[in-house]
């Protein structure tokens, strides 16, 4: 009968919809900002804002278990954010062109 037992279920998939405050590591500096993710009939939308650049559009969001991938229309090409969820926080990395850095966002609403 042990073969019929199932492993305990992990946490439910993360729901990315909401508002976040983030800190992105850029050239040994921390760039703070906000990110909003909404869901509509066609998928996810939203924006990423900071004092360093105009609002950027969220193009897509994919959630696989506790991993989140966010694609954003960046000022120098596509910005890709990939992170792991722990509670209400996403921790991971960002990449755009030749640039990369760390990314931490905490859900604030």
N, CA, C and O atoms as CSV, one atom per row, in Angstrom:
chain,resi,resn,atom,element,x,y,z
A,1,UNK,N,N,0.802,-1.189,0.000
A,1,UNK,CA,C,0.000,0.000,0.000
A,1,UNK,C,C,0.851,1.263,0.000
A,1,UNK,O,O,0.363,2.321,-0.396
A,2,UNK,N,N,2.084,1.190,0.423
A,2,UNK,CA,C,2.918,2.379,0.463
A,2,UNK,C,C,3.080,2.979,-0.926
A,2,UNK,O,O,3.237,4.192,-1.061
A,3,UNK,N,N,3.045,2.152,-1.950
A,3,UNK,CA,C,3.188,2.654,-3.311
A,3,UNK,C,C,2.010,3.529,-3.697
A,3,UNK,O,O,2.138,4.352,-4.603
A,4,UNK,N,N,0.878,3.381,-3.048
A,4,UNK,CA,C,-0.304,4.179,-3.361
A,4,UNK,C,C,-0.304,5.511,-2.620
A,4,UNK,O,O,-1.091,6.398,-2.950
A,5,UNK,N,N,0.549,5.662,-1.643
A,5,UNK,CA,C,0.582,6.908,-0.878
A,5,UNK,C,C,1.108,8.031,-1.762
A,5,UNK,O,O,1.957,7.818,-2.629
A,6,UNK,N,N,0.596,9.207,-1.529
A,6,UNK,CA,C,1.060,10.365,-2.280
A,6,UNK,C,C,1.867,11.267,-1.353
A,6,UNK,O,O,1.641,11.317,-0.144
A,7,UNK,N,N,2.794,11.961,-1.948
A,7,UNK,CA,C,3.608,12.897,-1.175
A,7,UNK,C,C,2.732,14.067,-0.750
A,7,UNK,O,O,1.792,14.430,-1.458
A,8,UNK,N,N,3.030,14.649,0.383
A,8,UNK,CA,C,2.236,15.808,0.799
A,8,UNK,C,C,2.362,16.926,-0.226
A,8,UNK,O,O,3.426,17.149,-0.803
A,9,UNK,N,N,1.264,17.613,-0.436
A,9,UNK,CA,C,1.249,18.703,-1.408
A,9,UNK,C,C,2.077,19.865,-0.888
A,9,UNK,O,O,2.076,20.155,0.308
A,10,UNK,N,N,2.780,20.526,-1.792
A,10,UNK,CA,C,3.540,21.714,-1.432
A,10,UNK,C,C,2.607,22.903,-1.330
A,10,UNK,O,O,1.388,22.745,-1.401
A,11,UNK,N,N,3.160,24.077,-1.166
A,11,UNK,CA,C,2.312,25.264,-1.100
A,11,UNK,C,C,1.595,25.481,-2.425
A,11,UNK,O,O,2.085,25.064,-3.474
A,12,UNK,N,N,0.442,26.128,-2.382
A,12,UNK,CA,C,-0.274,26.393,-3.635
A,12,UNK,C,C,0.544,27.343,-4.500
A,12,UNK,O,O,1.381,28.082,-3.983
A,13,UNK,N,N,0.312,27.333,-5.813
A,13,UNK,CA,C,1.043,28.256,-6.687
A,13,UNK,C,C,0.832,29.696,-6.218
A,13,UNK,O,O,-0.236,30.053,-5.722
A,14,UNK,N,N,1.848,30.490,-6.381
A,14,UNK,CA,C,1.824,31.889,-5.961
A,14,UNK,C,C,0.910,32.690,-6.877
A,14,UNK,O,O,0.958,32.525,-8.096
A,15,UNK,N,N,0.076,33.556,-6.305
A,15,UNK,CA,C,-0.748,34.475,-7.087
A,15,UNK,C,C,0.007,35.793,-7.172
A,15,UNK,O,O,0.129,36.486,-6.162
A,16,UNK,N,N,0.519,36.163,-8.342
A,16,UNK,CA,C,1.356,37.358,-8.454
A,16,UNK,C,C,0.597,38.677,-8.460
A,16,UNK,O,O,1.214,39.740,-8.387
A,17,UNK,N,N,-0.737,38.631,-8.547
A,17,UNK,CA,C,-1.511,39.863,-8.638
A,17,UNK,C,C,-1.344,40.687,-7.366
A,17,UNK,O,O,-1.504,40.182,-6.255
A,18,UNK,N,N,-1.017,41.968,-7.552
A,18,UNK,CA,C,-0.893,42.866,-6.412
A,18,UNK,C,C,0.101,43.974,-6.670
A,18,UNK,O,O,0.618,44.132,-7.776
A,19,UNK,N,N,0.354,44.732,-5.629
A,19,UNK,CA,C,1.333,45.815,-5.666
A,19,UNK,C,C,2.541,45.406,-4.846
A,19,UNK,O,O,2.408,44.738,-3.821
A,20,UNK,N,N,3.712,45.804,-5.298
A,20,UNK,CA,C,4.964,45.429,-4.655
A,20,UNK,C,C,5.853,46.651,-4.498
A,20,UNK,O,O,5.775,47.590,-5.290
A,21,UNK,N,N,6.688,46.638,-3.486
A,21,UNK,CA,C,7.824,47.546,-3.412
A,21,UNK,C,C,9.039,46.682,-3.702
A,21,UNK,O,O,9.126,45.548,-3.232
A,22,UNK,N,N,9.977,47.215,-4.476
A,22,UNK,CA,C,11.130,46.388,-4.828
A,22,UNK,C,C,12.432,47.144,-4.610
A,22,UNK,O,O,12.464,48.369,-4.498
A,23,UNK,N,N,13.498,46.363,-4.555
A,23,UNK,CA,C,14.861,46.881,-4.520
A,23,UNK,C,C,15.659,46.071,-5.526
A,23,UNK,O,O,15.778,44.852,-5.405
A,24,UNK,N,N,16.205,46.760,-6.520
A,24,UNK,CA,C,17.001,46.091,-7.550
A,24,UNK,C,C,18.461,46.515,-7.396
A,24,UNK,O,O,18.768,47.702,-7.282
A,25,UNK,N,N,19.340,45.539,-7.396
A,25,UNK,CA,C,20.775,45.819,-7.351
A,25,UNK,C,C,21.260,46.181,-8.738
A,25,UNK,O,O,21.209,45.360,-9.654
A,26,UNK,N,N,21.738,47.431,-8.900
A,26,UNK,CA,C,22.193,47.928,-10.200
A,26,UNK,C,C,23.549,48.596,-10.006
A,26,UNK,O,O,23.649,49.604,-9.306
A,27,UNK,N,N,24.590,48.046,-10.618
A,27,UNK,CA,C,25.936,48.632,-10.539
A,27,UNK,C,C,26.333,48.967,-9.104
A,27,UNK,O,O,26.749,50.090,-8.817
A,28,UNK,N,N,26.208,48.018,-8.226
A,28,UNK,CA,C,26.579,48.137,-6.818
A,28,UNK,C,C,25.767,49.182,-6.062
A,28,UNK,O,O,26.177,49.632,-4.992
A,29,UNK,N,N,24.619,49.570,-6.611
A,29,UNK,CA,C,23.686,50.469,-5.939
A,29,UNK,C,C,22.336,49.781,-5.845
A,29,UNK,O,O,22.061,48.842,-6.592
A,30,UNK,N,N,21.495,50.242,-4.935
A,30,UNK,CA,C,20.142,49.714,-4.802
A,30,UNK,C,C,19.171,50.718,-5.398
A,30,UNK,O,O,19.131,51.879,-4.989
A,31,UNK,N,N,18.387,50.260,-6.372
A,31,UNK,CA,C,17.386,51.092,-7.030
A,31,UNK,C,C,16.011,50.679,-6.508
A,31,UNK,O,O,15.557,49.575,-6.809
A,32,UNK,N,N,15.330,51.539,-5.729
A,32,UNK,CA,C,14.000,51.192,-5.231
A,32,UNK,C,C,12.925,51.557,-6.246
A,32,UNK,O,O,13.139,52.394,-7.123
A,33,UNK,N,N,11.773,50.920,-6.115
A,33,UNK,CA,C,10.661,51.235,-6.991
A,33,UNK,C,C,9.416,50.470,-6.600
A,33,UNK,O,O,9.360,49.832,-5.549
A,34,UNK,N,N,8.423,50.544,-7.463
A,34,UNK,CA,C,7.178,49.813,-7.248
A,34,UNK,C,C,6.831,49.022,-8.501
A,34,UNK,O,O,7.222,49.378,-9.612
A,35,UNK,N,N,6.097,47.957,-8.297
A,35,UNK,CA,C,5.653,47.105,-9.394
A,35,UNK,C,C,4.202,46.724,-9.111
A,35,UNK,O,O,3.847,46.388,-7.981
A,36,UNK,N,N,3.372,46.780,-10.147
A,36,UNK,CA,C,1.973,46.387,-10.028
A,36,UNK,C,C,1.685,45.325,-11.077
A,36,UNK,O,O,2.042,45.477,-12.245
A,37,UNK,N,N,1.037,44.250,-10.648
A,37,UNK,CA,C,0.653,43.183,-11.573
A,37,UNK,C,C,-0.854,42.982,-11.457
A,37,UNK,O,O,-1.391,42.801,-10.364
A,38,UNK,N,N,-1.528,43.017,-12.619
A,38,UNK,CA,C,-2.965,42.762,-12.698
A,38,UNK,C,C,-3.207,41.597,-13.653
A,38,UNK,O,O,-2.364,41.269,-14.489
A,39,UNK,N,N,-4.379,40.982,-13.508
A,39,UNK,CA,C,-4.766,39.905,-14.420
A,39,UNK,C,C,-6.004,40.363,-15.167
A,39,UNK,O,O,-6.926,40.924,-14.575
A,40,UNK,N,N,-6.021,40.119,-16.480
A,40,UNK,CA,C,-7.209,40.378,-17.274
A,40,UNK,C,C,-7.517,39.148,-18.105
A,40,UNK,O,O,-6.908,38.097,-17.903
A,41,UNK,N,N,-8.451,39.261,-19.036
A,41,UNK,CA,C,-8.873,38.113,-19.846
A,41,UNK,C,C,-7.743,37.531,-20.691
A,41,UNK,O,O,-7.782,36.354,-21.051
A,42,UNK,N,N,-6.740,38.342,-21.008
A,42,UNK,CA,C,-5.663,37.892,-21.889
A,42,UNK,C,C,-4.392,37.516,-21.145
A,42,UNK,O,O,-3.406,37.133,-21.774
A,43,UNK,N,N,-4.390,37.616,-19.828
A,43,UNK,CA,C,-3.197,37.276,-19.055
A,43,UNK,C,C,-2.878,38.354,-18.046
A,43,UNK,O,O,-3.775,38.979,-17.480
A,44,UNK,N,N,-1.597,38.566,-17.825
A,44,UNK,CA,C,-1.155,39.537,-16.833
A,44,UNK,C,C,-0.660,40.807,-17.497
A,44,UNK,O,O,-0.071,40.770,-18.577
A,45,UNK,N,N,-0.904,41.930,-16.842
A,45,UNK,CA,C,-0.404,43.226,-17.264
A,45,UNK,C,C,0.102,43.943,-16.013
A,45,UNK,O,O,0.060,43.388,-14.915
A,46,UNK,N,N,0.567,45.142,-16.177
A,46,UNK,CA,C,0.985,45.924,-15.029
A,46,UNK,C,C,2.074,46.886,-15.401
A,46,UNK,O,O,2.281,47.190,-16.576
A,47,UNK,N,N,2.784,47.373,-14.380
A,47,UNK,CA,C,3.857,48.330,-14.634
A,47,UNK,C,C,4.938,48.223,-13.568
A,47,UNK,O,O,4.706,47.761,-12.450
A,48,UNK,N,N,6.126,48.667,-13.957
A,48,UNK,CA,C,7.266,48.758,-13.057
A,48,UNK,C,C,7.705,50.218,-13.094
A,48,UNK,O,O,7.950,50.759,-14.172
A,49,UNK,N,N,7.808,50.862,-11.931
A,49,UNK,CA,C,8.182,52.263,-11.886
A,49,UNK,C,C,9.346,52.490,-10.924
A,49,UNK,O,O,9.568,51.723,-9.987
A,50,UNK,N,N,10.077,53.564,-11.190
A,50,UNK,CA,C,11.205,53.979,-10.367
A,50,UNK,C,C,11.473,55.445,-10.680
A,50,UNK,O,O,11.029,55.954,-11.708
A,51,UNK,N,N,12.189,56.116,-9.804
A,51,UNK,CA,C,12.581,57.488,-10.086
A,51,UNK,C,C,13.623,57.552,-11.200
A,51,UNK,O,O,13.842,58.618,-11.776
A,52,UNK,N,N,14.270,56.425,-11.511
A,52,UNK,CA,C,15.360,56.395,-12.490
A,52,UNK,C,C,14.885,56.233,-13.932
A,52,UNK,O,O,15.667,56.449,-14.857
A,53,UNK,N,N,13.610,55.855,-14.148
A,53,UNK,CA,C,13.116,55.649,-15.512
A,53,UNK,C,C,11.600,55.822,-15.529
A,53,UNK,O,O,10.952,55.737,-14.486
A,54,UNK,N,N,11.028,56.068,-16.725
A,54,UNK,CA,C,9.567,56.187,-16.836
A,54,UNK,C,C,8.919,54.832,-16.581
A,54,UNK,O,O,9.601,53.807,-16.615
A,55,UNK,N,N,7.590,54.810,-16.322
A,55,UNK,CA,C,6.914,53.525,-16.105
A,55,UNK,C,C,7.141,52.564,-17.277
A,55,UNK,O,O,7.070,52.948,-18.444
A,56,UNK,N,N,7.416,51.308,-16.928
A,56,UNK,CA,C,7.633,50.252,-17.915
A,56,UNK,C,C,6.470,49.278,-17.858
A,56,UNK,O,O,5.973,48.961,-16.777
A,57,UNK,N,N,6.031,48.798,-19.025
A,57,UNK,CA,C,4.889,47.891,-19.099
A,57,UNK,C,C,5.298,46.446,-18.822
A,57,UNK,O,O,6.293,45.962,-19.361
A,58,UNK,N,N,4.525,45.764,-17.980
A,58,UNK,CA,C,4.684,44.324,-17.779
A,58,UNK,C,C,4.067,43.638,-18.991
A,58,UNK,O,O,2.896,43.855,-19.302
A,59,UNK,N,N,4.854,42.811,-19.675
A,59,UNK,CA,C,4.392,42.114,-20.879
A,59,UNK,C,C,3.784,40.761,-20.562
A,59,UNK,O,O,2.790,40.368,-21.172
A,60,UNK,N,N,4.379,40.036,-19.603
A,60,UNK,CA,C,3.853,38.716,-19.239
A,60,UNK,C,C,4.372,38.321,-17.870
A,60,UNK,O,O,5.402,38.809,-17.405
A,61,UNK,N,N,3.629,37.421,-17.239
A,61,UNK,CA,C,4.019,36.845,-15.955
A,61,UNK,C,C,3.719,35.357,-16.037
A,61,UNK,O,O,2.625,34.962,-16.440
A,62,UNK,N,N,4.685,34.532,-15.657
A,62,UNK,CA,C,4.490,33.082,-15.613
A,62,UNK,C,C,4.817,32.611,-14.201
A,62,UNK,O,O,5.832,32.999,-13.621
A,63,UNK,N,N,3.940,31.768,-13.658
A,63,UNK,CA,C,4.154,31.202,-12.331
A,63,UNK,C,C,4.215,29.697,-12.471
A,63,UNK,O,O,3.308,29.076,-13.026
A,64,UNK,N,N,5.290,29.112,-11.964
A,64,UNK,CA,C,5.450,27.660,-11.964
A,64,UNK,C,C,5.804,27.261,-10.540
A,64,UNK,O,O,6.957,27.355,-10.120
A,65,UNK,N,N,4.776,26.809,-9.798
A,65,UNK,CA,C,4.987,26.511,-8.390
A,65,UNK,C,C,5.302,27.782,-7.636
A,65,UNK,O,O,4.457,28.671,-7.534
A,66,UNK,N,N,6.509,27.879,-7.107
A,66,UNK,CA,C,6.933,29.066,-6.357
A,66,UNK,C,C,7.976,29.886,-7.119
A,66,UNK,O,O,8.683,30.701,-6.526
A,67,UNK,N,N,8.070,29.666,-8.444
A,67,UNK,CA,C,8.982,30.442,-9.287
A,67,UNK,C,C,8.156,31.370,-10.173
A,67,UNK,O,O,7.183,30.953,-10.802
A,68,UNK,N,N,8.564,32.635,-10.210
A,68,UNK,CA,C,7.858,33.648,-10.992
A,68,UNK,C,C,8.820,34.213,-12.030
A,68,UNK,O,O,9.960,34.552,-11.714
A,69,UNK,N,N,8.349,34.313,-13.279
A,69,UNK,CA,C,9.110,34.942,-14.356
A,69,UNK,C,C,8.280,36.110,-14.875
A,69,UNK,O,O,7.132,35.940,-15.285
A,70,UNK,N,N,8.878,37.296,-14.851
A,70,UNK,CA,C,8.180,38.516,-15.269
A,70,UNK,C,C,8.951,39.135,-16.427
A,70,UNK,O,O,10.150,39.391,-16.316
A,71,UNK,N,N,8.257,39.377,-17.545
A,71,UNK,CA,C,8.855,40.030,-18.699
A,71,UNK,C,C,8.328,41.457,-18.761
A,71,UNK,O,O,7.121,41.690,-18.690
A,72,UNK,N,N,9.251,42.412,-18.895
A,72,UNK,CA,C,8.912,43.836,-18.884
A,72,UNK,C,C,9.532,44.496,-20.113
A,72,UNK,O,O,10.638,44.145,-20.524
A,73,UNK,N,N,8.810,45.457,-20.698
A,73,UNK,CA,C,9.348,46.233,-21.821
A,73,UNK,C,C,10.323,47.245,-21.250
A,73,UNK,O,O,9.911,48.301,-20.770
A,74,UNK,N,N,11.618,46.935,-21.295
A,74,UNK,CA,C,12.640,47.789,-20.709
A,74,UNK,C,C,13.064,48.905,-21.633
A,74,UNK,O,O,12.776,48.864,-22.829
A,75,UNK,N,N,13.754,49.914,-21.089
A,75,UNK,CA,C,14.189,51.042,-21.922
A,75,UNK,C,C,15.285,50.653,-22.919
A,75,UNK,O,O,15.492,51.345,-23.916
A,76,UNK,N,N,15.982,49.550,-22.652
A,76,UNK,CA,C,17.043,49.089,-23.559
A,76,UNK,C,C,16.798,47.656,-23.992
A,76,UNK,O,O,17.740,46.872,-24.112
A,77,UNK,N,N,15.550,47.308,-24.226
A,77,UNK,CA,C,15.188,45.949,-24.602
A,77,UNK,C,C,14.387,45.288,-23.499
A,77,UNK,O,O,13.983,45.939,-22.535
A,78,UNK,N,N,14.165,44.013,-23.642
A,78,UNK,CA,C,13.343,43.273,-22.685
A,78,UNK,C,C,14.062,43.113,-21.347
A,78,UNK,O,O,15.234,42.742,-21.294
A,79,UNK,N,N,13.335,43.401,-20.274
A,79,UNK,CA,C,13.801,43.196,-18.911
A,79,UNK,C,C,13.172,41.899,-18.423
A,79,UNK,O,O,11.952,41.741,-18.473
A,80,UNK,N,N,14.000,40.969,-17.950
A,80,UNK,CA,C,13.515,39.678,-17.479
A,80,UNK,C,C,13.834,39.565,-15.989
A,80,UNK,O,O,14.987,39.686,-15.575
A,81,UNK,N,N,12.789,39.332,-15.192
A,81,UNK,CA,C,12.923,39.151,-13.748
A,81,UNK,C,C,12.521,37.714,-13.442
A,81,UNK,O,O,11.434,37.281,-13.822
A,82,UNK,N,N,13.389,36.971,-12.757
A,82,UNK,CA,C,13.096,35.591,-12.364
A,82,UNK,C,C,13.361,35.480,-10.875
A,82,UNK,O,O,14.443,35.823,-10.397
A,83,UNK,N,N,12.358,34.994,-10.140
A,83,UNK,CA,C,12.533,34.907,-8.697
A,83,UNK,C,C,11.795,33.748,-8.076
A,83,UNK,O,O,10.924,33.133,-8.691
A,84,UNK,N,N,12.161,33.464,-6.846
A,84,UNK,CA,C,11.522,32.436,-6.045
A,84,UNK,C,C,10.705,33.118,-4.964
A,84,UNK,O,O,11.151,34.089,-4.353
A,85,UNK,N,N,9.516,32.608,-4.735
A,85,UNK,CA,C,8.594,33.195,-3.773
A,85,UNK,C,C,8.795,32.564,-2.407
A,85,UNK,O,O,8.918,31.346,-2.280
A,86,UNK,N,N,8.825,33.411,-1.389
A,86,UNK,CA,C,8.836,32.972,0.002
A,86,UNK,C,C,7.859,33.880,0.736
A,86,UNK,O,O,8.149,35.053,0.970
A,87,UNK,N,N,6.703,33.338,1.097
A,87,UNK,CA,C,5.665,34.166,1.709
A,87,UNK,C,C,5.151,35.170,0.704
A,87,UNK,O,O,4.608,34.792,-0.334
A,88,UNK,N,N,5.320,36.461,1.005
A,88,UNK,CA,C,4.877,37.533,0.112
A,88,UNK,C,C,6.058,38.217,-0.583
A,88,UNK,O,O,5.909,39.313,-1.123
A,89,UNK,N,N,7.223,37.576,-0.570
A,89,UNK,CA,C,8.424,38.164,-1.141
A,89,UNK,C,C,8.935,37.343,-2.317
A,89,UNK,O,O,8.955,36.113,-2.269
A,90,UNK,N,N,9.345,38.037,-3.367
A,90,UNK,CA,C,9.991,37.428,-4.534
A,90,UNK,C,C,11.462,37.830,-4.481
A,90,UNK,O,O,11.778,39.020,-4.443
A,91,UNK,N,N,12.365,36.847,-4.477
A,91,UNK,CA,C,13.794,37.130,-4.492
A,91,UNK,C,C,14.418,36.436,-5.688
A,91,UNK,O,O,14.176,35.253,-5.930
A,92,UNK,N,N,15.222,37.180,-6.435
A,92,UNK,CA,C,15.866,36.572,-7.593
A,92,UNK,C,C,16.778,37.536,-8.294
A,92,UNK,O,O,17.520,38.290,-7.665
A,93,UNK,N,N,16.712,37.502,-9.629
A,93,UNK,CA,C,17.608,38.299,-10.446
A,93,UNK,C,C,16.846,39.007,-11.556
A,93,UNK,O,O,15.726,38.630,-11.899
A,94,UNK,N,N,17.466,40.028,-12.103
A,94,UNK,CA,C,16.952,40.690,-13.297
A,94,UNK,C,C,18.056,40.665,-14.350
A,94,UNK,O,O,19.241,40.583,-14.027
A,95,UNK,N,N,17.645,40.737,-15.611
A,95,UNK,CA,C,18.597,40.804,-16.720
A,95,UNK,C,C,17.988,41.648,-17.838
A,95,UNK,O,O,16.809,41.520,-18.169
A,96,UNK,N,N,18.836,42.522,-18.413
A,96,UNK,CA,C,18.413,43.321,-19.558
A,96,UNK,C,C,19.657,43.612,-20.379
A,96,UNK,O,O,20.581,44.275,-19.908
A,97,UNK,N,N,19.678,43.117,-21.597
A,97,UNK,CA,C,20.862,43.279,-22.430
A,97,UNK,C,C,22.062,42.642,-21.746
A,97,UNK,O,O,22.017,41.469,-21.373
A,98,UNK,N,N,23.128,43.404,-21.580
A,98,UNK,CA,C,24.342,42.916,-20.926
A,98,UNK,C,C,24.262,43.047,-19.403
A,98,UNK,O,O,25.091,42.487,-18.686
A,99,UNK,N,N,23.263,43.786,-18.910
A,99,UNK,CA,C,23.163,44.047,-17.473
A,99,UNK,C,C,22.421,42.970,-16.709
A,99,UNK,O,O,21.467,42.378,-17.213
A,100,UNK,N,N,22.866,42.722,-15.491
A,100,UNK,CA,C,22.188,41.788,-14.592
A,100,UNK,C,C,22.329,42.320,-13.166
A,100,UNK,O,O,23.168,43.176,-12.886
A,101,UNK,N,N,21.498,41.799,-12.283
A,101,UNK,CA,C,21.581,42.187,-10.885
A,101,UNK,C,C,20.593,41.414,-10.052
A,101,UNK,O,O,19.920,40.506,-10.540
A,102,UNK,N,N,20.512,41.781,-8.797
A,102,UNK,CA,C,19.595,41.125,-7.873
A,102,UNK,C,C,18.266,41.869,-7.841
A,102,UNK,O,O,18.182,43.036,-8.223
A,103,UNK,N,N,17.228,41.172,-7.377
A,103,UNK,CA,C,15.890,41.743,-7.335
A,103,UNK,C,C,15.146,41.155,-6.149
A,103,UNK,O,O,15.075,39.936,-5.998
A,104,UNK,N,N,14.593,42.017,-5.307
A,104,UNK,CA,C,13.742,41.580,-4.206
A,104,UNK,C,C,12.498,42.452,-4.201
A,104,UNK,O,O,12.600,43.678,-4.175
A,105,UNK,N,N,11.329,41.834,-4.227
A,105,UNK,CA,C,10.063,42.561,-4.211
A,105,UNK,C,C,9.165,41.978,-3.135
A,105,UNK,O,O,9.070,40.760,-2.982
A,106,UNK,N,N,8.502,42.865,-2.385
A,106,UNK,CA,C,7.600,42.430,-1.327
A,106,UNK,C,C,6.207,42.957,-1.631
A,106,UNK,O,O,6.023,44.141,-1.910
A,107,UNK,N,N,5.229,42.059,-1.574
A,107,UNK,CA,C,3.842,42.415,-1.858
A,107,UNK,C,C,3.350,43.374,-0.782
A,107,UNK,O,O,3.475,43.111,0.414
A,108,UNK,N,N,2.791,44.487,-1.232
A,108,UNK,CA,C,2.291,45.482,-0.301
A,108,UNK,C,C,0.781,45.686,-0.430
A,108,UNK,O,O,0.196,46.506,0.279
A,109,UNK,N,N,0.172,44.954,-1.316
A,109,UNK,CA,C,-1.265,45.086,-1.484
A,109,UNK,C,C,-1.789,44.219,-2.567
A,109,UNK,O,O,-2.992,44.219,-2.831
